[in-house]
Amino acid sequence: MNAQHLLDLSQRFHEWMEKYNPELEKDIAQWLQKHAIDRPEALEKAFDQLAEDDRLLQIGVVGRVKAGKSSLLNALIFDGHSILPKAATPMTAALTTLTYGDAFGAQVQFYTAADRENIEQSSLRYEQRLREEKAQAFETLRQRRLRSGRSVDDEQFHADVEKTAQRALQGEHALVAAHDQWQRIRGLKIDLAALDSEARLHAADAQALARQLLDYVSADGEYMPLTKSVDIFLPLDPLRNLRIIDTPGLNDPVQSREERTTALLKHCDVVFIVSPAGQFLSEQDIEMMSRITQKEGVQELVLIASQVDNQLYGSDTRQPTLQSALDKITRTLGTHMVDTLQRLKVQHPEIGATFDSLIERGAGRVLYTSGICRSLSVRFEQQDGWDSGECKAWDNLRTHYPDFFTPEHAERCRGNLDLLANTEALRAVLEEVRQQKARIIQDRREELVRAKACALEAFRADLLDFTQAKYQEVRSADIDSLKAQRRKLDSLMEVGIHELDNVLEDCAAEFCQTLKRDLTKELDAVYRSTLKDVGNSSEEETKHLTRVRDSAAAKVANWIWGGGTETYQHTEFKLYWLQVREGLEEFANGLGGSLKGMSKTLAKKFREDLIKASTAVARRHLGDDLDPALVIRTTKSLAAALKLPAFELDTRQLNNLQGTGSVLMDKEARTFLQEAKTLLESLKRQALKQIREFADDVPDRLPTSFSSAFFQDMRERMEQLEQQVDNALMTLDRLQRMARELEAA
């Protein structure tokens, strides 16, 4: 199959879906997502881009939040200089690309008037949903207070209503993000009518360009809410014939940004996957690798173990020399990578030879890097300009490997820092990719055809299964039998109501208890880890010093012959305050993502338990006369009603946690550290309160009467089936035509 045949097939499939949309109903959305089915026009655009004669090689850099993506780009493109620091990377959904240009500059695309109107409409939908949730929360909390004999008119009651409503909407990420963005846009002191569609920036060097970009991509940038994308142009040889796409994080707690990362990968020819050495090849990394190879046709993957310097200090990796320690780490990571990818090939044979080059490369050792070590190396003579993270990394290296990092031997230090940075090996990989541009793009085009053709065939198979199952359901149904089943359902409702409600109550109680226990356990683990990291950001050293005793005789003796002195101890306390603050920020942001993931897992088990238990009760009371598939579908639809809120901590207090320079000393350091620990404890209490509120609200998120909802849904499904059977000849004929046309497509 060639590209044109694939486009024709995609067009026929979409025409078929539009024709039979009434039968497909809501099921079609899940299959489109499952198989990553693109619109024909989007697929055609992808092939057109691949066919361009002067097309740049598209390289995507992906990885988890704080995986070291920016440090990798700084090392590869800017020789270790912090041109893309955290403050200058897009924290919104704005896409950033790096390409070659004759001079330093950037082109910033703003949201158009149509874009802004869409954002405003989404914001209005959020406000409507908020009003609905407030009305529901008001009634629920009012009933709860009345039962406990408390007033419903105090300020706290209305505050609780507001908080409950907002928490209920946190799971609707797109609406929440649109509302937040629209509020930011409304607050701008900018004449939107006079705003150009884009802004062009020019600078003398990379550092000056980075400063200008802060207005557009930093969290507090004047134009940040309006920035749609940023294309950066740099006269740097490593960027010739390439476009590097810097993506958001895979485990971003803001789901809309994580989804944007997935969407961006559709246009990449090569993907650099950055995975921290301490958590190498996580489930998220593997899931992303599987998706982009099987569904998007990307075959060129480069897997990089980042932040390798953090692994040098464990008791299981300590070795007499720096090289031997590094060898042990890379061998261990390489073995883990090979085992993981080989297991993945066995589980998913359709992957084919995609991972073979990675397995071959990792058989000896894995490709590694430490962006911070490259930065230390190139700025070794400017140590006063190091930030707290760089200072801490240097102190760790000096403490654990003193023979290899002695400040008096600058060249030896640089050599060992470059050994850890491994920048030359990374540049060699980038150059190899550049030299194979023509082959990679041709392979990408062929693989895109193969991957999308396989996806369409799997999509077709699911649709055929659905159509055939629907056909058999209607054909085998008897109208008299259906009406008898519905009469039996009505007569047995009273019998099963009590037990069904008990089933829901028991499952919900166990779910709430498990939620509190497991989420609190996760919170405690993250809290202890952060507290340990905060403590490791300080150093305490006791020195023996000499001073003149506080007496006239001692001062005279010291003046005459240097006597009259005494020895005393002085404890010097040093704190890298920026590292402490970054640790607290990571605690707040990372905790939200981990709690969200754990909540989803527990909610999935709750739904499965509820389906199993309620189906058993329904079958016991209703007997075998009722269709079991109908019972299961009803139970599944009701169990899916549980919506999960997002866990989001208020971090505004972090803005008040400020120090001076990169290191604080003695009293100032101890005061700052105590404030940080107090704030960390406050964030922990805030998270714990959200966990408890979430668990306590579970019953209010479920149907008031599970049994009533169950029987109502069952009745509606049976009535729908009766209508289809009443028109059986017409329905069967249409379903047969659906199947024939789908097979012929």
N, C-alpha and C positions, 0 to 999 in steps of 0.2 A: 504493500500500500504506500502510495506517495502522499505528499502534503495536500494536493488538490483533492484526491480521493477522500482523505480524512476530513477535509473541510466540507465536502459534499455530504458525507455521512453525518457529520455533526449538524449540518443544516436540516437534514431529513429528520433526525432525532428530535430536534427542537420544534419542528413543524408538527410532528406526531404528538409531542407533549402538549402543545397549544391546542390541538384538535380535541384531545381526550382529557383535557384538564378537569372536567367535572368528575370523571372516574378516579383520577389520580389523587385529587384532593390534596391533603397536607403531606401525604407520604412522599411526594416527589422531592421535597426539600432535603430530606435526610439522605436520599440516594444521590442527589447532586453533590452534596457535601462529602459523602462517603467516597465517591469516585473522583472527586475534584474535576467535575465536568465544567468546562468553560463555555461561554457564549461563543457562537461561530465567529463573530466579529473580533472578539478578544484573541481567539486562536489564530485567526488570519493575521492580526497585527503582530503576534509573536513570530510567525513564519516570515512576514515581510521584514522585520527587524533582522532576522538571521540571514536574510538574503542580501542585505545591503553590502555593497562592495567595500566601503570604507568603514564598516562596522567595528566599533571598539569592543575588545574582549571584556565582557561584564563579569566582575569578580565580586561576590557577596561575602561579607564578613559577618558571621553570626555566632552567637554564644549566649550564655546566661548573663543576667545582670551582674556586673562587677566581675566578669570573667577575664578582663584584661584586653578587650577589643581595642580600645583607644590606645593603650600602651603598645599594642602590636603595631597599629598603624603609625604611631609616632616613631617607633623603632625602624620600621620598614621604609617609610616615606620621608620622615623628617630627621633621620639619624639620631633618634633618642630625645630630641627637643620636644617639649610639651606644647606643640602647636594645637593639638586637639585634647585639651584637658577636659575633665568632667564638666566644668562650668560652661564649656563651649560646644558640647555635644547636644543634639536635639533631645529635649526631654518631652517634647510633644510628638505628634505623629509625623512631623515634617521629615521628609526624606533628604538625606545628605549624600552627595556623590563627590568623588575626587577624580579629576581628569587633568590631562596635560594642557597647558596654555602657554602662550608666549610671554605672559606677565602674570603677576599675582593678582587675583581678582575672584569675584564671585557673582553669581546671578541668583537673586532671591525671588521666588515666585510667591505672590500673595494669593490668598483666596479671592476668587472673583465675586462679583455681586450675587451671582446665582449660587455660588458656594455658601456665601454668608446667609442667603435666604434659607437654604437647606438647614444650616446650623440653627438658625432662629426657629424654624418650624420644629426641629427636633427638641429644642429647648422648651417650646410651648407644649409639646407632647409630654415632656417630663413634668412640667407644672400641672398639667391635667392629671397625670398619673399620681402626682403627689397629693393633689386634692382628694382623689379617690382613696388613696391609702390613709390619709388623715381621717376621712369619714369612717373608714373601717376600724382604724386604731382607736378613734374616739369611743365608738360603741363597745369595742372589746374591753378597753381599759375601764370604761364607765361601769360595765357589768361586773368586772373584777373588783372594783372599789366598792360598789354597792353591796356585794356579797360579804366584803370584809368590814362594812360599816363606816367606810372613810368618805370624806367629802370629794366631790368631783368639780369643784369650782376654784381650787387654789392654783397658784402659778405653776407648781410642780406638776400638777396633772396635765396642764396644757403643754408644758415642756416635754413631758413623757410622750404625749401624743405626737408632737413634732419629731422627736428623736426616733420613735418607733416607725413612723411613716418614712422617714429618710433612710433608715436602716433597711426597710423592706425594698427600697428601690436600688440599693447599692449593687444588686446583682444585674441590673439593667445597665451594663457598662456604657453602651453607645449613647443612651439618653443622658446619663449622668455626665459623661465627658462633653457632650454637646452643650448641656446647660452650663457647665463650668466655663467652657470656652466662650459661649455667648455672653456670659456675665463679664468676662475679661474684655471682650471686644467692646461691649457697651461702656466699660469704664475707661476706654482709651480716649485721650484728648487729641484725636486725629480726625481730620475731615475725610471720611471714607469716600465721599463723592469725588474728591480730588486725588485720591490715592491711585497711583499708577499700578498696572498689572504686575510690574516687577521692579526690582531695584538692582542697580549694578554697582558693585564695589570695586575699588582699585586701591592697591597698596604697594609700598616699596618692597616689603618682604613678608615672610610668612607670619612673623610675630605681629606685625601691624595689621595684617588681614584678620588674624584671630581676634584681636581687640575689637575690630569693627563688627565682626560677626556676633559678638555678645548682645548687640541690640536686637538681633533677630532670632537667636536660638537659645539664649540662656533663660533660666526660669523667670528672671525679672526684666528681660529685654523689652524695650519699648514696643517693638513690632512683633514680639513672639506669638501672641494669639492670632495674628494674621498671616504668619509664615506657613506656606504650604510645602515648599521644597527649597533646597539650597544646593546649587551646583558650584563647586569650588574648583578654580582653575589655577594650576601651579606650574611654573617652568622647571620641573624636576624630572630628570631622566627616568627614574623608576616608574613614572606614570605614562610614558609614551605607549600609545596604542591600547591603553587600558582605561576602563572606568571602574572605580572601586565604590561599591555601595555599602555604606555603613548603616547597619540595621539596628533597631532596638533590641532589647534582650528577649530571649526565649521564655524566661520565667518572670516577665514583667507583671507585677500585680495589677496593672491596668490592662485589662484583657484586650481592649481595642488596639493598643500598641503591639501586643503580642501577635494578634491576628494580622497586623500590618507587616510584621516580619515574615510571616508565612506567605503573604501575597507577593512580597518583593522578590522572593526566591524564584518565581515563575520566569523572571527575565535574566537570571544569572546563568553563565556558561560554566563558571568555576565557583565553588563555595569553600571558603576557609572556615572551618568549624573550630572555634576557640573554646577549649574545655580546661578548667583549672586542674592542675596536677593533683590537688588534694581531693577532688571529687571527679576524677577523670571518667569520661563516658557515662554520664548519668542517663536515667531513663528518658529525660527530655532530649538529650543529645541524640540518642539512638532513634527515638520517635521521629525527630526532624530529619535524620539521615535517611530513614526508610521512606519518608514522605517524598523528599525531593528527588530520590533516585527512582522510585517506583511510579509516582504519579506526575512528576514534573520533568522527568527525563534528564536530570542533571547527573552526569557520570564522573565528572572531574571533582573529586573531593580532596581537600588537604586538611588533615586532622592535626591540631597543634595543642600540646600540653602547655598551658600558660602558668605563670607564677611559680616556676619550678624552684625558685630560691626558698619558698616557704616550706619545702619538703626536706631541706638539708639538716634539720635540727632534731628530728625524731630519733629515739634510741635505736630503732630498727634500721635507720639509714645512715647513722653516723659511721664514718670511715676515717682512716688515718690521713687520707688526702682528699682534696676537693674533687679531683677527677674520679677517684674510685667511688666516692659518695654519689656523684652525678651519674656514673655508669650504673650503679645499683638501682637508682631511681628510674632511669630510662628503660632498663631491662624489665623492671617490675611493671612499669606502665605499658611497655610493648607487649609483654605476655598477657596482660589484662585486655589490651585492645584486640590481639589476635583471638583469644578465647571468646571474647564477646561477639566479634564479627563472624567467626566461624559458627557459633551457636545461632546467630541470627540467620545465616545462610541456610542452615538445616531447617529452621522453623519456617523460613520463607524462601523456598526454592526459586520463586520467580525473580529474586534479586539477581540471579545469574552470577556473572563475573565482576559485577560492579565494585565489590569490596576487595577483589583479589590484589590490586596494587597496594592498598592500605595494609592488607595482611602481610604481603611480601616485605613491605617497607618496615613494618613493626616487628618482624620476626627477630630482629637483633635489638633494636631500640626505637623509641618513638621520637618524632620530631618535637622539640621542646623550645621554650623561650622564657625569658624573664625581662619584660619591658623595663621594669624599674632598674635593673642592673645595667641596661644599655644607657639609660638616662644618667646613672651615677658615673659611668665610664666617660661619656662625652663631656660631662660637666664636673669632672673630678677637681679641677682647679677653682671652681666656683662653689665650694661647699657651703658658703654662707647663704647661697640662694636655694639650697635644698629644702623641700618641704618636710613636714614631720614624718610622713610615710617613708621618704627617702632616707632621712636621718635614722629612723628605726631600723630599716633594712640594713644600712651600713653598720650600725652598732651590733646587730645580730651576727653579721658576717665576721666582724672583728672579734666578737666574744667567742664564737664557736669554732672559727678557723683562723686563729691569730697569726699562724705562720704564713698564711696566704694573703692576708690583708693587713699589711703593716704600712701605715701612712708614709713612712720614710721612703718606701720603695714604690713610687707612683706608677712606674711602668708595669711592675709585677701586679699591682692592684688592678690596673686597667685591663691587663691580660686576663686575669681571673674573672673580672666582671664581664668581659666580652665572652669568656667561656660559658658563663651562665646565660648571657643574653642570646647567644647562638644566632646573632643577626645575619651573619654571612650565609649560614645554611638556609635561613628563611629567604634571603635575597636570591640564592641559587634556585630555590623552588619557584619563586616569582619569575625569574628569568627563563626558567625551563617552560613555564606556562606561556610566557610571552612568545618564545620561539615556536611553540606548537599551536599558535593561534589559529591558523587555517585548519589544521586537523581537528582541533577541539570544537570549532564552530560547525564544521561539517558533521562530526560525530553527534554534536548537540542537536542538529537539525534532524538527523536520522533517528536518534533516540527519542526526540520529542514526538515524532510520528509514531514510533513503536509504543511508547508509554501511553499516549492519548488514545491510540487504537485499542490497546488492551483495556484501558479504562472504559471506553465506550462499549466494548463487548461485555465486560462485567456488569456495566450499567444495564445493557440490554437484557442480560440474564436475570437480573433482579426484577426488571419490569415484566418479563415474561412469566416469572414465578408468581408475581402479584396478579397478573391478568388471569393466569390459569387457575390459581387458587380461588379467585373471585368467581370464575366461571363454574368451577366445581361446587362452590358454596351455593350459588343460585340454582344450578341444575339439580343438585341433590335435595334441595329444600322442598318441603311439602307445605302448602299454604295452610291446610287444616292442622298439620302437626305444629306449625309455628304458632298458630292461634291458640292451640291447646297448651303449648309451652308457656305462652304469655299468661294464660289464665292460671296455670299452675304457679307461675312466678308471683302473680298477685295474691293467690291464696296462701302461699308459703312465706310471704314477706314478714308477717308478724312473728313467725317462728324463728327466722334467722336474724332479725334485727338486733336483738340483745347480744347474741354471741358475736356478730360482726363488729359491733361497736366495742365490745371487750377486746377483740383482736387488735383493733386499731389502738386502743388505749394501752394495751400491754406492749405492743411494738414501739409506740411513741415513747413510753416511759423508759424502755431499755435504750432507745436511741438517744434520749436526752441524757441519761446517765453515762452512756459511752462517750457522748460528745464532751461533756464536762470533764470526764476523766482523761481522755486521750488528748484533747486540745490543751488542757491545763498541763499535762505532762510534756507536750511539745513546747509550750510556752516556757516552762521551767528550764528545759534543756537549752533553748535558745538564750534565755536570760543568763544562765550560768556561764555559757560559752562567751557571751558578750561581756559579762562582768570580768571574766578571766582575761579577755583581750584588753579591756580597759585597764586592768591592773598591770598587764604586761607593757603598757605604754609608758610606764614610769620606771625610773632607776633610782636606787638609793645607794650611796657610797659613803662609808665612814672613813674620815681622814684624821691622822694624828698631826696636829699643828702646834707651833710654839708661839707663846705670847709673853709679854712682860707682866709680872705680877702687879696687882693694883696696890702698890705702897710706895712711899717716897724713897725708902732705902733701895727697893728693887729698881726703881727708875734711875737712881744715882749709879747703882752697880752696873746697870745696863749701859749707861752713858759712858762709864769709865772703861770697863773691860768686856762689855757684852754679856754680863751676868744678869741675875735677877729674873730669869725666865722660868716658865713652867710649860709642861706639855698637856694639851687637852684634846678631846675628841670633838670633831665637827661632822655632823651627818648632812650630806648634800643630797637634796631631793630634786630630781629632774623629771619633767613631764612633757611628752610630745602631745600637745593638746589637740592639734588638728586630727591626729590619729584617733584620739578619744571621741571627738565629735563625729568623725566618719563611722566609727563603730556603732554609735547610737543611731545614726541615720540608717545604717545597714540593718540594725535591729528592727527599727520601725518599718522599713520598706520590705525587707525580706520576710519578716514575721507574717505580714498580711498574705503574701503568696503561699507560704507553707501552711498556714491555717486554712486558707481557701482550698488548697489541694487535699488536705486531710478531711475537711468537711465534706467534700465531694465523694471521697471514698466511703466515708461512714454513711452518707445519705444513700449511696448506691446500695449498700448492704441493707439499710433500713427498707428501701423499696423492695428489694428481693425477698426479705423476710416477710414483709406485709403481703406481697403477692402470693407467696407460698402458703402462709397461714390463712388468709382470707379465701383463697381459692379452695382450700381443703374444707373450710366451713361451708362455703356456698355449695360445693358438690355434695356434702353430707346432707344438707337440708333440702336441696333442690333435686337430688338424684341424678341419674345418668341420662334422663330424657333431654336435658338441656345441653346444647353444644358446648363442650369444654373450652374450645378456642374462643368462643364468645365470652365466657366467664373470665378467661385469662386477659383478653384485650380490655375488658371493662376494668379489671383490677389494676392493670398496668397504667391505664389512662388516669385513674384516680391517684395512684401512688406517685405519678410524675408531677402532681400538682405542688409538691413541696418545693419552694423557692429558697435558695440560699442567699443570704446577704454577704457582702464583702466585708472583710475585716480591714479597717482603715484607721490608723492611729493619728491623732492630732499632734503634729510635730512642730507647731509654731513656736513652742518654747525653746526649740533648738536654736532659733535665731538669736536668742539672748545669751547663748553659751559661746562667748567670744574670748579670745586671748590675744596676745601680741607676739609678733615674731613667729618662730616655729617651735620654741622650747620655753616652758615656764620653769621657774626655779623656786625651791623652798616654800615659803608661806603662800605665795601666789599660786604655786603649783598645787599645794595641798588643798587650798580653798577651791580651786577650779575642779580638782578631782572629786571633792566631796559634792559639789554642785552637780557634776555629771552623774555620780552614783545616785543622787537624789532624783534627778530627772529620769534616769533609767528605771528606778523603782516606780516612779510615777507612770511611765509608759507601760510597765508591766501591769500595774493595777488597772490602767485603762483597758488593756487587752483582756485581762481577767474578767473585768466587768462586761465587756462585749461578749465574751464566751458564755457567761452566765445568762445574759439577756437573750442571746441567740437560742440557747438550750431551752430557756423558760418560755420562749415565744413559739416553739415548735407546735404545741397543741393548737395555738391560735391560727397557724398557717394551714392547718388541715381542715377538711370539711367538718362543719358542726356536727353532723350526723353522717358518719361514714356509710352506714347501712342504707340510709335514705338515698344518698348520692349513688351508691352502688346499684340499688334496684332501679333508680331513675335512669341511669346510664344503660343498664341492661334492657329496660323497656324500650328506650329510644332506638337502640341498636336493632332490636327485634322488629320494631315497627318499620324501620328503614328496610330491613331484609324482606319483610312482608310486601312492601311496596314494589321492591325489585322482582319478587316472585310473582306478584299480580301481573306484572308486565314481563313475564319470564322470556317470552319469545323475542321481544324487542331487546331486552337486556342481554340475553345470550348471543343474539346476532351481533350486537355492538361489541361485546367482549371478544367474540371470534374475529371480528374485523380488526379490533385493536391488536390481537396477537398476530394475525396474518400480515398486517402492515408493518408491525414492528420487526417481524422476521425478515420481511422483504426489504426493509430499510438498509 
